[in-house]
Amino acid sequence: MANHSRPIVLREADRAELERLQRSPSVPAGLSRRARVVLLLADAVSGAAVARMTGYTGVQVSRLRRRFVEEGLPGLGDKPRSGRPPSITARKRAQGVAQTLKPPRDGLTHWSSRELAATVGVSHSTVHRIWQRSEEHTSELQSHSF
């Protein structure tokens, strides 16, 4: 028995939204690409041809077709990804930055990442990452003229 793909019939409003998503420069690239796939499928382009045109595999195109048929436009959004949740809370990061702004203990002229790590209770590499992000944020704020 042949594997028949589900036809995609678009309402006019859905087609307009998919075209908008495909053209918009402010939409994430992945969403724009998925919108293009659905538009091509709705125009009766074969799944294999859509895969060649968009850089997806045939399985990915098939999966996108199924997601759109079952969920509509919301099905094209990014799905949650696996991975370990952050182990350092926002409070702990803020604590590290706040401690950096205080003078270090007697005998020290400045905070080292290892000294601050021992004080706050995190690893020195975590302190380094916090400082990097804080530095990037500060330089970004300084680049804007208020």
N, CA, C and O atoms as a MOPAC input file, in Angstrom:
PM7 MOZYME 1SCF
protein

 N      0.84700 1    -1.17000 1     0.00000 1
 C      0.00000 1     0.00000 1     0.00000 1
 C      0.89700 1     1.23800 1     0.00000 1
 O      1.84300 1     1.32300 1     0.78300 1
 N      0.60300 1     2.17900 1    -0.86400 1
 C      1.40300 1     3.39600 1    -0.99900 1
 C      1.12900 1     4.34200 1     0.16000 1
 O      0.03600 1     4.36200 1     0.72600 1
 N      2.13300 1     5.11300 1     0.49300 1
 C      2.00300 1     6.09300 1     1.56400 1
 C      1.49500 1     7.39800 1     0.95300 1
 O      2.24000 1     8.09600 1     0.26600 1
 N      0.23700 1     7.72200 1     1.20200 1
 C     -0.35300 1     8.92700 1     0.61300 1
 C     -0.20500 1    10.09100 1     1.58300 1
 O     -0.52000 1     9.98100 1     2.76800 1
 N      0.27900 1    11.20400 1     1.05500 1
 C      0.44100 1    12.38200 1     1.89900 1
 C     -0.89200 1    13.11400 1     2.02200 1
 O     -1.75100 1    13.04800 1     1.14300 1
 N     -1.02700 1    13.79700 1     3.12200 1
 C     -2.25600 1    14.53700 1     3.38600 1
 C     -2.25100 1    15.82500 1     2.56700 1
 O     -1.27100 1    16.57000 1     2.59600 1
 N     -3.31900 1    16.09400 1     1.84500 1
 C     -3.35300 1    17.33900 1     1.07700 1
 C     -3.50100 1    18.53800 1     2.01800 1
 O     -4.16700 1    18.46700 1     3.05100 1
 N     -2.86700 1    19.62200 1     1.63200 1
 C     -2.98000 1    20.84600 1     2.42100 1
 C     -3.86100 1    21.81400 1     1.66000 1
 O     -3.53100 1    22.23600 1     0.55200 1
 N     -4.98000 1    22.16000 1     2.26300 1
 C     -5.88900 1    23.14700 1     1.68100 1
 C     -5.85700 1    24.35600 1     2.60300 1
 O     -6.21600 1    24.26900 1     3.77700 1
 N     -5.42400 1    25.48100 1     2.05600 1
 C     -5.27500 1    26.68900 1     2.86600 1
 C     -6.48000 1    27.59700 1     2.74100 1
 O     -6.99500 1    27.82600 1     1.64700 1
 N     -6.91800 1    28.10900 1     3.87100 1
 C     -7.89800 1    29.19900 1     3.84800 1
 C     -7.16100 1    30.44900 1     3.40200 1
 O     -5.94000 1    30.53000 1     3.53800 1
 N     -7.87600 1    31.40700 1     2.88100 1
 C     -7.24400 1    32.63500 1     2.38200 1
 C     -6.48200 1    33.35500 1     3.49400 1
 O     -5.39600 1    33.88500 1     3.25700 1
 N     -7.03900 1    33.37700 1     4.69700 1
 C     -6.37300 1    34.04800 1     5.82600 1
 C     -5.06900 1    33.33500 1     6.19200 1
 O     -4.06800 1    33.98400 1     6.49500 1
 N     -5.08300 1    32.00200 1     6.16300 1
 C     -3.87300 1    31.23900 1     6.47400 1
 C     -2.79600 1    31.47500 1     5.41700 1
 O     -1.62000 1    31.63300 1     5.74600 1
 N     -3.20800 1    31.49700 1     4.13200 1
 C     -2.24200 1    31.74800 1     3.06100 1
 C     -1.61700 1    33.13500 1     3.23100 1
 O     -0.40600 1    33.29700 1     3.08200 1
 N     -2.43200 1    34.11600 1     3.53700 1
 C     -1.91900 1    35.48500 1     3.71800 1
 C     -0.92800 1    35.53300 1     4.88100 1
 O      0.11100 1    36.18700 1     4.78800 1
 N     -1.25100 1    34.84100 1     5.97500 1
 C     -0.35300 1    34.83300 1     7.13900 1
 C      0.94800 1    34.09200 1     6.82300 1
 O      2.02100 1    34.53900 1     7.22900 1
 N      0.87000 1    32.97800 1     6.11300 1
 C      2.07400 1    32.23200 1     5.73500 1
 C      2.96300 1    33.06900 1     4.80700 1
 O      4.18600 1    33.06300 1     4.94300 1
 N      2.35200 1    33.77500 1     3.88100 1
 C      3.13100 1    34.64100 1     2.98700 1
 C      3.79600 1    35.77000 1     3.77300 1
 O      4.93900 1    36.13800 1     3.49900 1
 N      3.07200 1    36.31600 1     4.75100 1
 C      3.64000 1    37.36700 1     5.59400 1
 C      4.83100 1    36.82700 1     6.39300 1
 O      5.87000 1    37.48000 1     6.49100 1
 N      4.66700 1    35.62600 1     6.96300 1
 C      5.74900 1    35.01300 1     7.73300 1
 C      6.96400 1    34.74700 1     6.85500 1
 O      8.10200 1    34.91800 1     7.29100 1
 N      6.72100 1    34.33000 1     5.62200 1
 C      7.81900 1    34.01100 1     4.71800 1
 C      8.59900 1    35.26300 1     4.32300 1
 O      9.81700 1    35.20000 1     4.15500 1
 N      7.91600 1    36.39900 1     4.17300 1
 C      8.55600 1    37.63700 1     3.71300 1
 C      9.15100 1    38.48400 1     4.82300 1
 O     10.08500 1    39.24700 1     4.58000 1
 N      8.63300 1    38.36600 1     6.02700 1
 C      8.99300 1    39.27500 1     7.11300 1
 C     10.44700 1    39.12100 1     7.55200 1
 O     10.88800 1    38.00900 1     7.84400 1
 N     11.19600 1    40.22400 1     7.60000 1
 C     12.57900 1    40.13500 1     8.07400 1
 C     12.68700 1    39.99000 1     9.59600 1
 O     13.74300 1    39.62700 1    10.11500 1
 N     11.59500 1    40.27300 1    10.30300 1
 C     11.65300 1    40.20400 1    11.76700 1
 C     11.21700 1    38.84700 1    12.32500 1
 O     11.25800 1    38.62900 1    13.53600 1
 N     10.80300 1    37.94400 1    11.44900 1
 C     10.37900 1    36.60900 1    11.87400 1
 C     11.61500 1    35.71900 1    11.94100 1
 O     12.47700 1    35.81800 1    11.06800 1
 N     11.73000 1    34.85700 1    12.94300 1
 C     12.87300 1    33.93400 1    12.98900 1
 C     12.98500 1    33.14000 1    11.68800 1
 O     11.97800 1    32.75600 1    11.09400 1
 N     14.22000 1    32.90000 1    11.25500 1
 C     14.47100 1    32.24000 1     9.97300 1
 C     13.81200 1    30.87200 1     9.88100 1
 O     13.29200 1    30.50700 1     8.82600 1
 N     13.82700 1    30.11100 1    10.96700 1
 C     13.23000 1    28.78100 1    10.94700 1
 C     11.73100 1    28.82600 1    10.68600 1
 O     11.20500 1    28.00400 1     9.93500 1
 N     11.04600 1    29.77600 1    11.29600 1
 C      9.60000 1    29.90900 1    11.10100 1
 C      9.30800 1    30.33100 1     9.66500 1
 O      8.36800 1    29.83000 1     9.04700 1
 N     10.10300 1    31.24300 1     9.13900 1
 C      9.94200 1    31.68900 1     7.75500 1
 C     10.12900 1    30.52200 1     6.78800 1
 O      9.38100 1    30.38100 1     5.82000 1
 N     11.11200 1    29.70700 1     7.05100 1
 C     11.39700 1    28.54200 1     6.20900 1
 C     10.27000 1    27.51800 1     6.28400 1
 O      9.89500 1    26.93200 1     5.26900 1
 N      9.73200 1    27.30300 1     7.47300 1
 C      8.62000 1    26.35400 1     7.62400 1
 C      7.37200 1    26.86500 1     6.91500 1
 O      6.61000 1    26.07900 1     6.35100 1
 N      7.15700 1    28.19200 1     6.94000 1
 C      6.01600 1    28.78100 1     6.22400 1
 C      6.16700 1    28.54200 1     4.72400 1
 O      5.19200 1    28.23900 1     4.03600 1
 N      7.38900 1    28.68000 1     4.22400 1
 C      7.64100 1    28.43900 1     2.79400 1
 C      7.32400 1    26.99400 1     2.43000 1
 O      6.74300 1    26.73000 1     1.37700 1
 N      7.69900 1    26.06700 1     3.28800 1
 C      7.41800 1    24.65000 1     3.03500 1
 C      5.92000 1    24.42600 1     2.90600 1
 O      5.47000 1    23.76200 1     1.97200 1
 N      5.15000 1    24.97000 1     3.82700 1
 C      3.69700 1    24.76500 1     3.80300 1
 C      3.10300 1    25.39400 1     2.54600 1
 O      2.21900 1    24.80500 1     1.92400 1
 N      3.57200 1    26.57500 1     2.16600 1
 C      3.05500 1    27.21000 1     0.95100 1
 C      3.35300 1    26.36200 1    -0.28700 1
 O      2.50000 1    26.21100 1    -1.16200 1
 N      4.55200 1    25.81600 1    -0.35600 1
 C      4.89600 1    24.95500 1    -1.49700 1
 C      4.03400 1    23.69400 1    -1.50500 1
 O      3.55500 1    23.27200 1    -2.55800 1
 N      3.83900 1    23.09800 1    -0.33800 1
 C      3.00500 1    21.89300 1    -0.25800 1
 C      1.56000 1    22.20100 1    -0.64600 1
 O      0.90100 1    21.39000 1    -1.29700 1
 N      1.07300 1    23.37200 1    -0.24700 1
 C     -0.29400 1    23.76400 1    -0.58300 1
 C     -0.44700 1    23.99500 1    -2.08200 1
 O     -1.54200 1    23.86100 1    -2.62800 1
 N      0.66000 1    24.34200 1    -2.74600 1
 C      0.64000 1    24.54700 1    -4.19700 1
 C      0.89700 1    23.23800 1    -4.94600 1
 O      1.22100 1    23.25200 1    -6.13400 1
 N      0.75100 1    22.11600 1    -4.25200 1
 C      0.84400 1    20.77000 1    -4.81800 1
 C      2.24500 1    20.40600 1    -5.30600 1
 O      2.38800 1    19.57600 1    -6.20300 1
 N      3.27600 1    21.01700 1    -4.72700 1
 C      4.64800 1    20.62000 1    -5.02100 1
 C      4.92200 1    19.36100 1    -4.20500 1
 O      4.54100 1    19.28500 1    -3.03600 1
 N      5.57300 1    18.38300 1    -4.80600 1
 C      5.81100 1    17.11700 1    -4.10300 1
 C      6.74000 1    17.32400 1    -2.90900 1
 O      7.53300 1    18.26600 1    -2.87600 1
 N      6.62800 1    16.43900 1    -1.94200 1
 C      7.46400 1    16.52700 1    -0.74400 1
 C      8.94300 1    16.44200 1    -1.06900 1
 O      9.75000 1    17.14400 1    -0.45900 1
 N      9.31500 1    15.59200 1    -2.02400 1
 C     10.72400 1    15.45300 1    -2.41300 1
 C     11.22900 1    16.74200 1    -3.05800 1
 O     12.35900 1    17.16100 1    -2.80500 1
 N     10.40200 1    17.36900 1    -3.88500 1
 C     10.80500 1    18.62900 1    -4.52200 1
 C     10.91900 1    19.73600 1    -3.48200 1
 O     11.84000 1    20.55200 1    -3.54000 1
 N      9.99400 1    19.76800 1    -2.53600 1
 C     10.05700 1    20.77300 1    -1.45900 1
 C     11.32800 1    20.58100 1    -0.65100 1
 O     11.98200 1    21.55500 1    -0.27600 1
 N     11.67700 1    19.34400 1    -0.38400 1
 C     12.90800 1    19.05600 1     0.37200 1
 C     14.12300 1    19.58800 1    -0.37400 1
 O     14.99500 1    20.21100 1     0.23000 1
 N     14.19200 1    19.34800 1    -1.68200 1
 C     15.33200 1    19.85400 1    -2.46900 1
 C     15.36000 1    21.37600 1    -2.48400 1
 O     16.43400 1    21.97500 1    -2.41400 1
 N     14.20000 1    22.00500 1    -2.57300 1
 C     14.12200 1    23.46700 1    -2.67700 1
 C     14.43700 1    24.17200 1    -1.35800 1
 O     14.93700 1    25.29700 1    -1.35700 1
 N     14.15100 1    23.52100 1    -0.25800 1
 C     14.27600 1    24.20200 1     1.04400 1
 C     15.44600 1    23.71700 1     1.88700 1
 O     15.78900 1    24.34800 1     2.88700 1
 N     16.05800 1    22.61500 1     1.50100 1
 C     17.18200 1    22.11200 1     2.28600 1
 C     16.77500 1    21.19300 1     3.42500 1
 O     17.62600 1    20.72800 1     4.18200 1
 N     15.48300 1    20.93000 1     3.55200 1
 C     15.02500 1    19.95800 1     4.54100 1
 C     15.17200 1    18.55300 1     3.96600 1
 O     15.36700 1    18.38200 1     2.76300 1
 N     15.07700 1    17.56100 1     4.83000 1
 C     15.01400 1    16.18100 1     4.36000 1
 C     13.55100 1    15.84600 1     4.07700 1
 O     12.64400 1    16.57000 1     4.48900 1
 N     13.34100 1    14.75100 1     3.37400 1
 C     11.97100 1    14.32600 1     3.09800 1
 C     11.18100 1    14.05400 1     4.36800 1
 O      9.99300 1    14.36500 1     4.44900 1
 N     11.84700 1    13.47400 1     5.35700 1
 C     11.18800 1    13.18500 1     6.64200 1
 C     10.77300 1    14.49100 1     7.33000 1
 O      9.68000 1    14.57700 1     7.89000 1
 N     11.63700 1    15.49800 1     7.28800 1
 C     11.30300 1    16.77900 1     7.91800 1
 C     10.11300 1    17.43300 1     7.21900 1
 O      9.23400 1    17.98800 1     7.88000 1
 N     10.07900 1    17.37000 1     5.89200 1
 C      8.95600 1    17.93800 1     5.14200 1
 C      7.67100 1    17.20600 1     5.51000 1
 O      6.63000 1    17.82900 1     5.71900 1
 N      7.75200 1    15.89200 1     5.58600 1
 C      6.58100 1    15.09800 1     5.96300 1
 C      6.09800 1    15.46800 1     7.36500 1
 O      4.89700 1    15.58200 1     7.60800 1
 N      7.03500 1    15.65300 1     8.27000 1
 C      6.69500 1    16.02300 1     9.64600 1
 C      6.03200 1    17.39900 1     9.69000 1
 O      5.06400 1    17.60400 1    10.42200 1
 N      6.56100 1    18.34300 1     8.90100 1
 C      5.96000 1    19.68100 1     8.86000 1
 C      4.55500 1    19.63200 1     8.27500 1
 O      3.66100 1    20.33800 1     8.74200 1
 N      4.35600 1    18.80000 1     7.25600 1
 C      3.02000 1    18.64600 1     6.66400 1
 C      2.03900 1    18.15200 1     7.72500 1
 O      0.94300 1    18.68900 1     7.88600 1
 N      2.46500 1    17.11200 1     8.44300 1
 C      1.58600 1    16.53900 1     9.47900 1
 C      1.28900 1    17.54900 1    10.56900 1
 O      0.14400 1    17.68100 1    11.00200 1
 N      2.32100 1    18.26900 1    11.01900 1
 C      2.11500 1    19.26900 1    12.07700 1
 C      1.13400 1    20.34300 1    11.64100 1
 O      0.27500 1    20.76000 1    12.41800 1
 N      1.26000 1    20.79300 1    10.39400 1
 C      0.35700 1    21.84300 1     9.92300 1
 C     -1.06400 1    21.31700 1     9.78100 1
 O     -2.01600 1    22.00200 1    10.15400 1
 N     -1.21700 1    20.10800 1     9.24500 1
 C     -2.55700 1    19.53700 1     9.07500 1
 C     -3.23400 1    19.35400 1    10.43400 1
 O     -4.42900 1    19.61300 1    10.57100 1
 N     -2.48100 1    18.91200 1    11.42800 1
 C     -3.06000 1    18.63200 1    12.74300 1
 C     -3.24300 1    19.88100 1    13.60000 1
 O     -4.23500 1    19.99200 1    14.32000 1
 N     -2.29300 1    20.82900 1    13.53400 1
 C     -2.30900 1    21.96000 1    14.46400 1
 C     -2.52700 1    23.32200 1    13.81000 1
 O     -2.77500 1    24.30400 1    14.50900 1
 N     -2.44000 1    23.39800 1    12.49500 1
 C     -2.59400 1    24.67100 1    11.80600 1
 C     -1.35800 1    25.54600 1    11.99300 1
 O     -0.25700 1    25.03300 1    12.19300 1
 N     -1.53600 1    26.85300 1    11.92800 1
 C     -0.41400 1    27.78900 1    12.04000 1
 C      0.38500 1    27.64000 1    13.33500 1
 O      1.61300 1    27.72400 1    13.29800 1
 N     -0.27500 1    27.42000 1    14.48400 1
 C      0.52100 1    27.25800 1    15.71600 1
 C      1.48700 1    26.07000 1    15.65600 1
 O      2.48900 1    26.06000 1    16.37000 1
 N      1.20300 1    25.08100 1    14.82600 1
 C      2.06200 1    23.91100 1    14.70400 1
 C      3.40200 1    24.20800 1    14.04500 1
 O      4.30600 1    23.37400 1    14.08000 1
 N      3.54100 1    25.38400 1    13.44500 1
 C      4.80200 1    25.73700 1    12.78500 1
 C      5.79900 1    26.39100 1    13.73800 1
 O      6.96400 1    26.57800 1    13.38500 1
 N      5.35500 1    26.73500 1    14.92600 1
 C      6.24900 1    27.35900 1    15.90200 1
 C      7.32100 1    26.39600 1    16.37200 1
 O      7.21300 1    25.18400 1    16.18300 1
 N      8.35500 1    26.94700 1    16.98600 1
 C      9.43200 1    26.11800 1    17.51900 1
 C      8.90500 1    25.24400 1    18.65100 1
 O      8.13400 1    25.70000 1    19.49500 1
 N      9.32000 1    24.01300 1    18.66000 1
 C      8.96200 1    23.08900 1    19.73200 1
 C     10.01000 1    23.18700 1    20.83800 1
 O     11.16500 1    23.51000 1    20.56300 1
 N      9.62400 1    22.91100 1    22.08000 1
 C     10.60500 1    22.94200 1    23.17200 1
 C     11.72400 1    21.93900 1    22.90100 1
 O     11.49100 1    20.84700 1    22.38100 1
 N     12.92000 1    22.33000 1    23.25900 1
 C     14.07500 1    21.46600 1    23.04400 1
 C     14.48900 1    20.82300 1    24.36200 1
 O     14.21300 1    21.33200 1    25.44900 1
 N     15.14600 1    19.71000 1    24.22400 1
 C     15.62800 1    19.03400 1    25.41800 1
 C     16.88700 1    19.73400 1    25.90100 1
 O     17.44300 1    20.58600 1    25.20800 1
 N     17.31100 1    19.38200 1    27.04200 1
 C     18.53600 1    19.95600 1    27.58400 1
 C     18.39800 1    20.18100 1    29.06700 1
 O     17.29900 1    20.21000 1    29.62000 1
 N     19.51800 1    20.33500 1    29.68100 1
 C     19.54400 1    20.53900 1    31.11100 1
 C     19.09900 1    21.96400 1    31.44100 1
 O     19.55000 1    22.91200 1    30.79700 1
 N     18.23500 1    22.12800 1    32.42100 1
 C     17.83700 1    23.48100 1    32.80400 1
 C     19.00400 1    24.20300 1    33.47700 1
 O     19.89500 1    23.55700 1    34.02800 1
 N     19.00500 1    25.53400 1    33.43700 1
 C     20.10600 1    26.26200 1    34.06600 1
 C     20.18000 1    25.94000 1    35.55500 1
 O     19.16100 1    25.88800 1    36.24400 1
 N     21.39500 1    25.72600 1    36.03700 1
 C     21.55500 1    25.39500 1    37.44500 1
 C     21.79300 1    26.64000 1    38.30300 1
 O     21.64200 1    26.59000 1    39.52400 1
 N     22.15900 1    27.73900 1    37.67700 1
 C     22.38100 1    28.99400 1    38.40100 1
 C     21.15500 1    29.86700 1    38.21900 1
 O     20.79700 1    30.21400 1    37.09300 1
 N     20.52200 1    30.21700 1    39.29800 1
 C     19.30400 1    31.01300 1    39.22900 1
 C     19.64300 1    32.47800 1    38.95100 1
 O     20.78700 1    32.90600 1    39.10000 1
 N     18.63600 1    33.22400 1    38.55000 1
 C     18.81400 1    34.65900 1    38.30300 1
 C     19.22300 1    35.34900 1    39.60600 1
 O     20.00800 1    36.29800 1    39.59400 1
 N     18.69400 1    34.87300 1    40.71200 1
 C     19.03900 1    35.46600 1    42.00800 1
 C     20.53100 1    35.26800 1    42.31800 1
 O     21.20300 1    36.17900 1    42.80000 1
 N     21.02900 1    34.06400 1    42.03200 1
 C     22.43700 1    33.76800 1    42.29700 1
 C     23.33300 1    34.61900 1    41.39000 1
 O     24.38300 1    35.08900 1    41.83000 1
 N     22.93000 1    34.82400 1    40.12100 1
 C     23.69800 1    35.68400 1    39.21900 1
 C     23.71900 1    37.11800 1    39.73200 1
 O     24.76300 1    37.77100 1    39.74000 1
 N     22.55700 1    37.59900 1    40.16100 1
 C     22.47200 1    38.96900 1    40.68500 1
 C     23.32600 1    39.10900 1    41.94000 1
 O     23.94700 1    40.14900 1    42.16100 1
 N     23.35600 1    38.07600 1    42.75000 1
 C     24.17500 1    38.06900 1    43.96000 1
 C     25.66300 1    38.19500 1    43.60300 1
 O     26.41200 1    38.90300 1    44.27600 1
 N     26.07400 1    37.50700 1    42.54900 1
 C     27.46600 1    37.57600 1    42.10400 1
 C     27.83500 1    38.96300 1    41.60900 1
 O     28.91100 1    39.47100 1    41.92400 1
 N     26.94200 1    39.58200 1    40.83000 1
 C     27.20300 1    40.93100 1    40.34000 1
 C     27.22800 1    41.92100 1    41.50100 1
 O     28.09600 1    42.79200 1    41.55600 1
 N     26.28000 1    41.79100 1    42.42700 1
 C     26.22700 1    42.69800 1    43.57600 1
 C     27.48700 1    42.57600 1    44.42500 1
 O     28.02300 1    43.58300 1    44.88900 1
 N     27.96000 1    41.35400 1    44.63000 1
 C     29.16400 1    41.14300 1    45.43600 1
 C     30.38700 1    41.74900 1    44.74600 1
 O     31.29400 1    42.24800 1    45.41100 1
 N     30.40800 1    41.70600 1    43.41700 1
 C     31.51100 1    42.28300 1    42.64400 1
 C     31.61900 1    43.78100 1    42.89500 1
 O     32.71900 1    44.33200 1    42.89700 1
 N     30.49400 1    44.43800 1    43.10300 1
 C     30.47700 1    45.88400 1    43.29200 1
 C     30.92800 1    46.30000 1    44.69300 1
 O     31.21600 1    47.47200 1    44.93300 1
 N     30.98800 1    45.35100 1    45.60300 1
 C     31.48000 1    45.62200 1    46.95900 1
 C     32.99000 1    45.41800 1    46.99200 1
 O     33.52700 1    44.65100 1    46.19200 1
 N     33.67800 1    46.09300 1    47.90500 1
 C     35.12100 1    45.86900 1    47.99100 1
 C     35.41900 1    44.45200 1    48.50700 1
 O     34.66900 1    43.90600 1    49.31600 1
 N     36.52700 1    43.86800 1    48.02600 1
 C     36.87300 1    42.51800 1    48.48600 1
 C     37.38900 1    42.56000 1    49.92500 1
 O     37.58300 1    43.63200 1    50.50000 1
 N     37.60500 1    41.38400 1    50.48600 1
 C     38.06100 1    41.29900 1    51.87500 1
 C     39.43500 1    41.95900 1    52.02000 1
 O     40.11600 1    42.21900 1    51.02800 1
 N     39.82600 1    42.22400 1    53.25400 1
 C     41.11300 1    42.87300 1    53.53400 1
 C     42.25500 1    42.09300 1    52.90500 1
 O     42.26000 1    40.86200 1    52.90000 1
 N     43.22300 1    42.83300 1    52.37500 1
 C     44.39300 1    42.21900 1    51.77200 1
 C     44.25900 1    42.03500 1    50.26300 1
 O     45.23500 1    41.69000 1    49.59700 1
 N     43.06200 1    42.26100 1    49.71300 1
 C     42.85800 1    42.12100 1    48.26600 1
 C     42.56500 1    43.49200 1    47.65400 1
 O     41.86300 1    44.30900 1    48.24900 1
 N     43.10600 1    43.72900 1    46.47400 1
 C     42.83700 1    45.00100 1    45.79300 1
 C     41.63300 1    44.90200 1    44.87500 1
 O     40.98500 1    45.90900 1    44.58900 1
 N     41.32800 1    43.70200 1    44.41200 1
 C     40.18200 1    43.49700 1    43.53000 1
 C     39.72800 1    42.03700 1    43.63800 1
 O     40.43800 1    41.19200 1    44.18300 1
 N     38.55500 1    41.76500 1    43.11900 1
 C     38.02800 1    40.40500 1    43.13600 1
 C     38.67800 1    39.57900 1    42.03700 1
 O     38.78400 1    40.04100 1    40.90100 1
 N     39.10500 1    38.39300 1    42.34900 1
 C     39.46500 1    37.41800 1    41.32100 1
 C     38.23800 1    36.52300 1    41.14100 1
 O     37.38100 1    36.45400 1    42.02200 1
 N     38.16000 1    35.85000 1    40.01500 1
 C     37.00200 1    34.98000 1    39.78800 1
 C     36.95100 1    33.86300 1    40.83000 1
 O     35.86800 1    33.46300 1    41.25700 1
 N     38.10000 1    33.36700 1    41.23600 1
 C     38.13700 1    32.29100 1    42.22700 1
 C     37.73200 1    32.78700 1    43.61800 1
 O     37.02600 1    32.09800 1    44.35400 1
 N     38.18800 1    33.98500 1    43.96200 1
 C     37.83400 1    34.54700 1    45.27000 1
 C     36.33400 1    34.82100 1    45.35600 1
 O     35.69000 1    34.50100 1    46.35500 1
 N     35.78800 1    35.41700 1    44.29900 1
 C     34.35400 1    35.70500 1    44.28600 1
 C     33.54400 1    34.40800 1    44.26200 1
 O     32.49800 1    34.31500 1    44.90500 1
 N     34.02400 1    33.41500 1    43.52700 1
 C     33.32700 1    32.12800 1    43.45800 1
 C     33.21700 1    31.49600 1    44.84200 1
 O     32.16900 1    30.96600 1    45.21100 1
 N     34.29600 1    31.55600 1    45.59200 1
 C     34.28000 1    30.98700 1    46.93800 1
 C     33.31800 1    31.75200 1    47.84300 1
 O     32.65900 1    31.15300 1    48.69200 1
 N     33.23400 1    33.05600 1    47.67100 1
 C     32.35400 1    33.89000 1    48.49700 1
 C     30.88100 1    33.64400 1    48.16900 1
 O     30.04700 1    33.53900 1    49.06800 1
 N     30.56600 1    33.55300 1    46.87100 1
 C     29.17400 1    33.42600 1    46.43600 1
 C     28.70000 1    31.97400 1    46.46400 1
 O     27.51000 1    31.71000 1    46.64000 1
 N     29.63600 1    31.02900 1    46.29000 1
 C     29.25300 1    29.61200 1    46.32500 1
 C     28.97000 1    29.02600 1    44.95600 1
 O     28.09800 1    28.16900 1    44.81000 1
 N     29.71200 1    29.49000 1    43.94300 1
 C     29.59500 1    28.93600 1    42.59800 1
 C     31.00200 1    28.65300 1    42.08500 1
 O     31.98000 1    28.94200 1    42.77400 1
 N     31.11400 1    28.09700 1    40.89600 1
 C     32.43700 1    27.82500 1    40.33600 1
 C     33.04500 1    29.09800 1    39.75300 1
 O     32.33400 1    30.04900 1    39.42900 1
 N     34.36400 1    29.09700 1    39.62700 1
 C     35.02500 1    30.28700 1    39.08600 1
 C     34.67300 1    30.50000 1    37.61700 1
 O     34.65700 1    31.63800 1    37.14800 1
 N     34.38900 1    29.41300 1    36.88000 1
 C     33.98400 1    29.57200 1    35.47800 1
 C     32.59200 1    30.20000 1    35.38500 1
 O     32.30700 1    30.93800 1    34.44200 1
 N     31.73400 1    29.91200 1    36.35100 1
 C     30.42200 1    30.55300 1    36.38800 1
 C     30.57800 1    32.04200 1    36.64500 1
 O     29.90100 1    32.85300 1    36.01300 1
 N     31.46300 1    32.41200 1    37.56500 1
 C     31.73000 1    33.82500 1    37.82700 1
 C     32.23000 1    34.49300 1    36.54900 1
 O     31.81800 1    35.60900 1    36.23100 1
 N     33.10400 1    33.82700 1    35.82600 1
 C     33.64400 1    34.37500 1    34.58200 1
 C     32.52100 1    34.62800 1    33.57300 1
 O     32.48200 1    35.67800 1    32.93200 1
 N     31.59800 1    33.65200 1    33.43400 1
 C     30.47600 1    33.81900 1    32.49400 1
 C     29.56500 1    34.95800 1    32.93200 1
 O     29.08900 1    35.72500 1    32.09500 1
 N     29.31500 1    35.07700 1    34.24000 1
 C     28.48600 1    36.16800 1    34.75500 1
 C     29.13300 1    37.50300 1    34.43500 1
 O     28.45600 1    38.43100 1    33.99200 1
 N     30.43900 1    37.61100 1    34.65400 1
 C     31.15400 1    38.85200 1    34.35600 1
 C     31.10200 1    39.17400 1    32.87000 1
 O     30.91700 1    40.33000 1    32.48900 1
 N     31.26400 1    38.16000 1    32.02900 1
 C     31.21100 1    38.39100 1    30.58800 1
 C     29.85100 1    38.92800 1    30.17200 1
 O     29.77400 1    39.90900 1    29.43100 1
 N     28.79200 1    38.30700 1    30.63200 1
 C     27.44300 1    38.75600 1    30.27800 1
 C     27.17800 1    40.15300 1    30.81800 1
 O     26.56900 1    40.98300 1    30.14400 1
 N     27.63400 1    40.40600 1    32.02500 1
 C     27.44800 1    41.72100 1    32.63300 1
 C     28.21700 1    42.77700 1    31.84300 1
 O     27.72500 1    43.88600 1    31.63600 1
 N     29.41900 1    42.42900 1    31.40600 1
 C     30.24600 1    43.35100 1    30.62200 1
 C     29.61000 1    43.63700 1    29.26700 1
 O     29.59900 1    44.78200 1    28.81500 1
 N     29.07700 1    42.59600 1    28.61200 1
 C     28.41700 1    42.77300 1    27.32300 1
 C     27.20700 1    43.68000 1    27.48200 1
 O     26.97600 1    44.56600 1    26.65900 1
 N     26.43700 1    43.45800 1    28.54100 1
 C     25.23200 1    44.24800 1    28.78500 1
 C     25.60500 1    45.70600 1    29.05800 1
 O     24.94600 1    46.62000 1    28.56200 1
 N     26.65900 1    45.92300 1    29.84600 1
 C     27.08500 1    47.27900 1    30.16900 1
 C     27.55700 1    48.01200 1    28.92100 1
 O     27.19400 1    49.17000 1    28.71600 1
 N     28.36100 1    47.36000 1    28.08200 1
 C     28.84900 1    48.01800 1    26.87700 1
 C     27.71500 1    48.28900 1    25.90700 1
 O     27.74800 1    49.27600 1    25.17300 1
 N     26.71200 1    47.42200 1    25.89700 1
 C     25.54000 1    47.65100 1    25.04300 1
 C     24.77200 1    48.86800 1    25.52400 1
 O     24.32100 1    49.67500 1    24.71100 1
 N     24.61500 1    49.01300 1    26.83400 1
 C     23.92400 1    50.17400 1    27.37500 1
 C     24.70300 1    51.46300 1    27.11200 1
 O     24.11100 1    52.50500 1    26.83000 1
 N     26.02200 1    51.39000 1    27.20400 1
 C     26.86100 1    52.57300 1    26.99100 1
 C     26.86000 1    52.99200 1    25.53500 1
 O     27.10800 1    54.16300 1    25.24700 1
 N     26.59300 1    52.09000 1    24.60400 1
 C     26.61300 1    52.44100 1    23.19600 1
 C     25.37200 1    53.24600 1    22.79200 1
 O     25.38100 1    53.93500 1    21.77200 1
 N     24.30800 1    53.15500 1    23.59300 1
 C     23.10100 1    53.93800 1    23.31200 1
 C     23.27200 1    55.31500 1    23.93300 1
 O     23.73700 1    55.44400 1    25.06500 1
 N     22.89400 1    56.33800 1    23.18600 1
 C     22.97200 1    57.68600 1    23.76500 1
 C     21.60300 1    58.02200 1    24.35100 1
 O     20.57200 1    57.87800 1    23.69300 1
 N     21.62100 1    58.45700 1    25.56600 1
 C     20.36300 1    58.78200 1    26.25900 1
 C     20.20300 1    60.27700 1    26.36400 1
 O     19.21000 1    60.75400 1    26.91400 1

